[in-house]
């Protein structure tokens, strides 16, 4: 089997690019490696196109219009610690999109912009724009000619193409009602009537049934629909065009390409998905998210997982119970020493929540959906912190430190670090290992 992207580092070698591109473009029969590389590269864009189709079909979206949601709402995500808003943005050479942001100081927030290849291209917040953390932001195409007056309170952000996905994350903080009121002050509107291209019609698919050779039938239109903001993608795109021509040339070549996809690419792609994860202490987190530093393979893997992840500089997410689900009938403890408290690893805040392995967030537990620094946590006499996860509060365990788990059901825990420190971003820090409390210990506690 030829590993996906086996020669991908040479793809980015500028000294070889002309020779390599000439070889690819002149080839009548694409090499197996070229089929593997071009399929995985193309799939990354197809995954985002699929999301564009599905979201306009099933969510209340209109172009350049923000959709606000909250826990339990129709567009609810499993981020129980934040208010969440989203929009699809489209611009053209004459029309821009205006995002109006109120003063959000005092709580964590970011307005994330994702390009149609699944990469985060901007985060609007006081960290990225310290001299313009709120006010008006003009989202435009690089080709749009807009002259802003010198005294205007508007900052321009250029998109690499003509579309983007916007996602707001706003911390509930100590006053959830105030956060929701601030959330609804965020407005999105077009400055005119942009000409918006319909998304390229693609063969719809699921992650469990990815497209085969038919993906190349619409490859030229897919590549032309939005530019790839990564540099030096000409070789990869040349490979895609070569495979697309071969797939259209005759049945025998089409079947060969389909066999390579089924027999080699999907298996190799599964291994690449395994390479995305980092494991420690029973927790797992992705190596890359939101920004992939030119690694188009990890970008496709990231889009398979979640097309809208933000960069690790904004948030790092850990999960426990993905490989072996946790039992809601058991009692677990999570201990942090005084020298390694979770708040020492974040600039803003952390949270831990309980998610059902099949149905998403466990929102039926109305008493408390998560634990975070605002939970009035009780610290031990030695300065350490112990959190408890159980269907019933263990006797003598502080109520504030207990997160109820769903009795009789399996679940997982999600730990999020907002504004993580360097050791967390780099993958050198993970939450401690969960300790399962044995029945004898539970009897002593009670």
N, C-alpha and C positions, 0 to 999 in steps of 0.2 A: 504494500500500500504506500502510496506517495503521501507524505504528511502535507496537510494544508499549509501553504505559505512556506514550504521548505526553503525556497530561494527568495523570500520576501526581502531580506536585507540587501541582496544585490539589486532588487527592484528600485531601491532608493539610492543606489550608488550613481552619482551624477556622471562619473567617468564612463559608465557602461550604458547610459540611457539611450543614446542614439543608435548604437549597435543593436541593443536589445529591442528597441521599438521597431527598427527596420526588420529584424528577424520575425517578430510577432506579426507585423502588418503584412509581410509577404507570404506567410505560411498559409497553405491551402488547407492543411489538416492540423488543427491545434494539438500541441503536445498535452499529455495527461496533466502535467503540472500546471499548464496554462488554463486548462479547464477547471482544475481545483481552485486556483487563485481567483479566476474571474467569477466563478460562481459565488464564492464566499464574499468577495468584494461587492458584487451586485446585490446579494441577499441583504446586506446591511441597509441599503437604500430601500429595497422592497419592503422591509419590515416597518420602516417609518411610513411609507406610502400606505401600507395596510392599515396602520393606525389612523391616518388621515381619513381613509374611506370609512372605517368602522366608527370613528368618533362622530363624524357628521351624520352617520346613520342612526346612532343610538344615544347621542347626548344632545342637549339643547344648544348646540353651537351655531353661531353666525360669525362670519369673518369680522375681525376687528371689534369684537364684543366680548367683554369679560363675563365669565360665569363664576359666581361665588358659591361656595358650599361650606357645610359644617358637618360635624360628626352626625351620622344618621341620615344625611341628605342624599339626593339622587346621584350626586357625583362624588360621594364620600370616598376618601382613600383611607388607608390604615394609619395615617399620621394623626393620632389622637391628641397630640400636644400642640397642634398648630391649626390656624385657620387656613384654608386652601382655596385658591382661585386659579382659573386657567382660561386661556384664550388661544385662538389661532390668528396669527397676524399675517396680513398680505399687503404688499406695497407694489408700486410700479415706478416708472421713471418720472412720473409727475405727481404722485400721491404718496403721502407718508402716513404713519400711524402714530397717534399721540397717546402716551401713557402718563396719566396724572397721578402722582404719589403724594399722600398727605405726610405730615411730620410723624414718623413712626419711631422716633428715638425713645429709648427706654425698654425696648423689647427686641428680640431677634427677628429679623425679617430678611428676605431676599426675593427679588423678582428675577427669575431665571429665564433666559432666552435660549432655546435649543434650535439648531438648524435642521433642515430636512434630511440630514444624514445621521442625526441622533447625537450630535456633539453640542455641549454647552458652549455658547459663544460669548455670553455676557451674564453677569449677575448685577442687578441694580440694587445697591444697598450703600450704607455709609462707609463700608470698608473699601469697596471698589471706587466709589465716587465721594471721598470725604468732604469735598468742597461743594458737592451738589447731591446730598443724600435724599432730597425730596424735591417736589416741584414737577416740572414737565420734562419728559424725555421723548424726543422725536426719533422714531424708528423709521429708517429709510433704506433705500437701495443705494449702493455706492455710486450709481449713475444718476441719482436724483439730484437735480440742481435746486438747492434750497439755500438761500442766504438768510442767516439769522441775524437780527439786529444786535449790536454790541451790548445793549442794555437788557436783552431778553433773559428771562430766567428759564431757558430751555437748553437742554443738552442733547446733542445729536449722537445717535448710535447707528452705525451702518451694518446692514445685513450682508452676508456674502452673496445671497440670492434675493428672492422675492417673497419667501415665506419663512415663518418661524413659529415655534410653539412657545407660549408664555406660561409660566407656572409661578404662583405666589405662595410662599410659605411665611406665615406670620404667627409668632409665638402667642399663645393665649396669655401667658404670664399670670400675674396675680388677679387680673380682672378679665375674665373671658368675654363678658358682655361688651366691655370697652374694645377688646380686640376685634370682635365681630363688627362693631360700629366703624372702626377704622378700616377694616377690610372692605366695607362697602363704599368707602370714600375713594377707593382706587378705581379709576375709570380708564377705559380704552376706547378710542374712536379714530376713524379715518379722517384725514384732512380733506378728502374729496371722494370720488368714486373710482377706486382703482380697478384696473382690468385684471381680474383674478382667473388664472388658468385652472381649469378643472384638473384634479389629480389624474395622472396617467391610469387608464384602466388596466388592472393587473389581475392575474388569476388568483382569487382569494384562497387563502390557505391557513392552516393552523401550525403551531410549533410542533405538533405531533405528526403533521403531514405536510412537510415542506414541498415547494414546487420542484419539479424535475427540469428537463430540458426546455419545457415551455416558458421558463423564466427568461430565456434568451430571445423569445419571440418579440418581446416588447423592450428589450434592452436598450436600443438606441434612443427611444423616446424617454426611457427612465433616466439615462445619463444626461440627456439634454434638458430635463425638466428643472434641475437645480444643480448649481456647481458644487463640487466637493471643495470645501475650504482648506483641506490639507494640501500642502505643496507637493509637486512632483507626482501627480497621479496619472500622468499621461500614459505610462507603460501599462498600468492596470486597466485603464479604460481602453487602450488598444487591444489588450487581451480579450476584453469583453466583446468588442466589435468583431474580432476575428472568430470567436466561438459562435457569436450570433450569425455570422455569414455562413459558417460551416453547418450550423443547425438548420439553416434554410436551404442548403445546397442539395440535400438528398436524404432519403430515408435511412440509408446505411450509416451515414455519419451522424445523423440525428440520434439513432439508436445507440451508437457508440458513446456519444456525449452523455446520454441519459444513463447508460450503464456506469460510466465513471462517477456521475453524481450519486447514484444509488449505492454503488459498491464501495466507493472510496471516500467521497467528500463527506457524506453524512457521518460515517464512522470517525473520520479524522476531526470533523467539527465537534463531535461529542467529546473527544479528548481535549480539544482546545477549550471547551466549556469547563472541563475539570481543571484545566490550568489557570482559569480565571480566579479560582477560590484560594483563600488563605485560611488555614485552620489552626486554632490553638485553644486549649482549655475547654474544648467542647463547643466553642463558638466558631462561626464562619463569617467571613466578609469578602467582598470582591477586591481583587488587586487594583482594578481600574474602574472608574465611574465618571461619566460626564465628559471627561477629556482623556484622549487616548494617545497623545503624543505621536501621531502618525501611524499607530499600530491599527491598521484597518481590520485585522482579524479579531482583535479584542473589541473593537468597535461593533462588529457584527455580533459577537457573543453578548456584549452589553445590550444591544438592541433586542436580542432574543430574550434576555432576562427582563429588561425594563427600559423602554426607549427614552424615558425622561429622567434618568438619574442625574443628580447634580454632582459637582466635583467634590473630591474628598476634602478640599480646603473648606468647603461649606459644611458638609455633614458626612460622617462615616457611620454606616449601619452594620450591626452584627446580629446574627441570628443563632439561636440555640434550640435544638430540637428538630432541625431539618433532616438530618440523617436518621436519628432515632428519636421520634417524637416524645415529648415529655407527657407524663400521665397526670391528668388533673386530680387523681386520687392521692398522689404522693405529695410529700412535703419537701421542699428544697430550700436551701439557704445559700446566700451569696454574700461572702465576707470580704470587706475591704479594710486593709490595715490603715492606720492613721497616716502613714507615709505614702499611701497610694490611693487616696480617696478619689472617687470618680470626678468630682468637681475640679480637682487639680489638673485634669486632662482636657478640659474644655474652656474656651473663652466665654461661652454663652451659657448653655445648659445641656443636660443630658436627660434622657428618659428611658424607661423600660416598660413595655406593654406586652400584653398577652394576645396571641393570634391563634385562631383555630387553624389546624393544618389543612382544612378543606374549604372553610367558608369565610376566611378572612378574620378581621378583628372580632374579638369576643366582646360585643357591645351589650350583651344581655346582663352583664355584671355591673349594675348601675351604681353600686356603692363607690367604686373607684376604678377608672379605666386604665390608669397607669401610675407609676411612681416617678417622681422627678425632684429636683431640689426644692420645689415649692410645696412638697408633701408634708412639711413639718416633721421631717425624719428625726428619729431619736438615735443619738450616738452612744456607744458603749463607754464605760468609765475610762478605758484606755484610749479613747478617741477614734476607735474603729467604727465601722458601719456594717450592720448585718441586715440584709433584706430577706424577706420570706415570701415564698410562693406556694400556696396550699389552698385546698377547698375550704378549710376551716382555719381560723387563726390559731396558731400554736399558743398554748398557755404561756404567759409571761413574755410573749413576743409583743413589742409595741404595735398597736393597731396601725399607726402611721407608716410602719415599715412593712406591712403585709399587703401583698397583691393577691386577691382571690383568683383561683384557677377553676376551670369548669369541671366539676365532678363528673366522672364517668366518661370524659372525653380526652382525646389527645390534643396537644397544643404545642406552640413554640413561643419563645420569647424573642422580642426584637429590642435591641439596645441601640439607641441613637446618640451620637456625640455631635453636638452643634458647635461649630467653631473649634474643631479638635486641635490638640497640640501636635507638635512635630512627630513625637514618637507614635502617636495614634495614626496620623496620616501615613507614615512610613510603614506601618504594619508591625511595629515593635511592641505596641501595647494592645492587649485584649482584656476584656473583663475577666475576673477570676473564674475558676471552675465552679459550677454549681455543686453543692454538697447535698446529697439525698439523706434526709434524716431517717435513721433506722428506727423501727418500732420501739426498741428498748430506750433509745434516746428520747423519743417522743413521750414515753411514759414518765421519764425523769423530768422532762420539761413541764409536764402537766402536774 
